[in-house]
Each structure stands twice: as structure tokens, then as C-alpha cells.
Amino acid sequence: MNSQQQQALALAAVFEAATLADQIASSGDCDHAAMEALLDGVMTMQATDFDTIYPRPALFRNGLRLLRQSLNREQTRQAARPLSYSLALLHLSSKLRKNSDVISILRHRLIALEGQRQHFQGGTTNVTFCHRLAGIYLDTLGTFRFRIRVQGEPARLQDEDNAARIRALFLAGVRAAFLWHQLGGRRWRLLFQRKQQLEILESIKFSEL
């Protein structure tokens, strides 16, 4: 997998996080394997190597599909909410990159949580672990004036566990966006190099991942 494909998959991870968050907001459930892959990526905050952060990129199929739809300008009602979340996560990531103090707090909080990780049964998708990640999200990214407005079924959104999982996924989405930028990803390319970006997406064969 070349650097351009890694960059595209990092962006697909952003869109995957948005898709899973929307699924939870709508139905109260999502793909646990994909969610685990994203949250595991959060816990490798200090790594910059794609394969270390996301050893199972094939799990981001839905995110890749949504990204492809976006680049093709295929507007569907079903994709509207996750697409808006994806763009919001890219915006949050840009805010984070400009705030070294918040980055420092975020890293220290995640390192501290990593030291306690063995106490949570079921891995990073453990609901208590998600609450801890959600708390970190609120104390760092949640301090920015910019807010992501989540829509869905009221009963699902009022559930505290669902809210925690959505915030944990948003944290994962920002982490993926951070990596995408580190790998050379830029929003202007999505606007002015759509054909080239689509060609890169089409070159990704999940059977090889």
C-alpha cells in the first residue's frame, strides 16, 4: 500500500467514525469490529505509522464508500448526516492542530488511560472505556466553540451510553483526521483534485489489505 492509499484510508477512517456515530444515533448499535479498530487507533496517539495505528483498514469499507459518494457528489438523504459529521471532524482536527495546549492535555490523558486499559474487559468498545474516552473528548475538543450537532432518534440520543460511544467515535474521527493531515492530506485537494482522489480510492483493493 503506497502513501497515497494510506492517506485515502486515513480519510476513510474519518468517514467511518462519522458513519458509526450516525448508526448509534439512529439505531443504538453499530459495527463493533470497525468501532474497535477506530478506538484502538485513538490509543496510539503518539504513533505516526499508518500500519501501527490502523492494522485492519479493510474494516473501513463504509467510510470509504461514503468518501467516494462525497467525491462523486452523489447526494443521498441517508448520507447527509454522516457526511456533515465527517466534515465537522476535519474542521475540529484543524482547530486541534492549532492548539498545542489542548494537544498536550489530550496526549497526557490518553497515556494515563492506556495505563489503565487492562482493567477494562472487552477492549476499547467496553462501555465504561467509551465513557472515559468521551470524558477526554469533552475536556479537550469539547472546550472549542465549534460543536457537532448530532441528530437521530431522541430515545437513542438520550441514552448516556450511546452519547459516550458517539463522543468516543468523534474523538477517533479527529485522530484519523490528524493522521490524514500528517500524511499530507489537505481539504483543497478534495475540492480541486477530485478525479485524482477517486482514482486513488479505486486503486485500493480490500482483498490485499
N, C-alpha and C positions, 0 to 999 in steps of 0.2 A: 504494500500500500504506500503510495507516494505522498508527499507533503500536501499536495492539493486535495487529495482524497481525505486525508486526516483532517484537514481544515473543514471540508464539507461535512464530515461526520461529527465534528465538534459542534457545528451549527445545527446539525440534525438532532443532536442531544438536547440543545436548547428547545427545539420544537417538540421533541419527545416529552420533555418535562412539562411543557405547556399543555400538550395533549393529555397526559396522565392527570394533571391537575383539573382539567376540564371534565374528565371522566369521573373523578371523585366528586366534583361539584354537582354533576348531573345524576350519577347513579350510586355514589358512595363506594365505588370499587374501581380498580384499575389493574393493569398487568403488573403483577408483583415482581416478576423477574426483571422487567425493564426499570421499574422503580428502584429495585435493589442496586442495579448497575449504575444508575444515576447517583444514588445516595452514597454508594461506595466511592464514587468519583469526588464527592464533596470531602470525604475523609482523606483524600490525597491532595489536600490544598497546596502543599509545598512542592509537589511534583510538577514537571512541565512536559514530560514524555507522554505522548498520546496513549501508547500501548499500556503504560503503567496505570494511567487514570481510567481508561476505558478498554479493558481487555476483551469485552464482549460487545463490540459495536453493532453486531447483527441484531441486537435487541432493539435498536433504534429505528426499525423499519417504518413505524407510523410517523415518527418525526421526519424521516427522510421523505415520506410521501407528502406530508403537509408542506415541507420546504419546496418540493417540486411543484406542488399546486400553486404555491405563492409565486414562484419564479415564472410559472406559465400564466399567471394572472387568472387562474381558474377560481372564481369566486363562488363559494357554496355557503349556504346558511350553517351547515354543520361545522365548517372550518373557521367561521368568523371569530368565534370566541378564542379557540386555541391560537389562532394567528395573532390576534390582538395581544394575548399574553406573551407570545414569543417576542414580538416587537418591544413590549414593555420590559421584558427581561434583558434584552440587548441594551435598552436605554438605562436600566438600573446598573448594568455592568459598567457602562461608560461613566456613570456617576461614581461608582465604587473606585474605578481606576484613578480618578482624580482626587481621592480622599485617602491619603496614606494612613491617617489615624484610624479610620474605620477598618482598613485592610489589616492593620496591626491587631486590632481588637478581635477581628474575625479569625485570624490565624491562631491567636493565642487561645481563643475559646474552643476552636476545633481541635487543637493539640490537646487541650485539657480533656475534652470529650473522648478523644481517641484513647487516652489513658484509662478511661472507664468503660470502653467498648465491650470488653469481655464479660461484663456483668449483665449485658442485655441479651437475653435469649432470642433467637430468631433473626439475628443480624440487624442491619440498618433499617429494615422495614418494621421492626418492633415498634409498636405504637408509642411506648414510653420514650424510645430513642428519637422518634419523629417529633415528640413534644420538646425534647431537648434541642433538636435542630431548629424547630420553629421558634424557640426562645432566642436562639442565636440570631436567627433572621430578624426578629423584632428588635433586638438590641443593637443591630448593626444596620442592615438595609432598611429596616423599618423606621430608622431615625431620619431618613431622607424625606423631603417634602413630597416627592413623587410617590404615588400609591397605585397599586394594581387593584382595580375594582373587579372582583370575582362575581360572576353570575352563575346561576344554576338553580337547582331545586332548593327552596328555602329550608326544608327539613334536613337536607344534606349539609347545607352551609352552616346551620345552627349547631350541628354536632361538633363538639370540641376536638374529637379525634380526627375527623375529616379536615377541619380547619388546620390542625397541626400538620397533617400529611401534605396538604396543599402548600403551606408555607415551607415545609422541608423540600418539596419539589421545586418551588420557586428559588430556594437557595441553590439547589442543584442546577437549575437553569442558568443562574447567574455564574455559577462556577464554570459551566460549559461555555458560556459566552466569553468569560475571562480567557479560557484556553483558546477559543476560536480567535480572539484578538492576538494572543501571544503567537499563534501560528500564522499570523499575517492576514486574518480575516478583517475586512472593512465593509461597512454598510454601503458605501458608494458603489462598490463592485456589484452588489446585489441589484442596484438600480441601472447601472450603465454597462455591466458585463453579464447580463442575464443568460445569453446564449452560451457563453463560455462556462458559466457556473452550472448550467443544465448539462452540458457535455461532461463535466466532472462528475456530476451525480449519476449520469447514465453509465459512467465507466466503473462504478462501484458494483462489484458482484458479491452478494452476500454469501454465496457458496464458497468464496475464497477467504472469508473472514473467520 
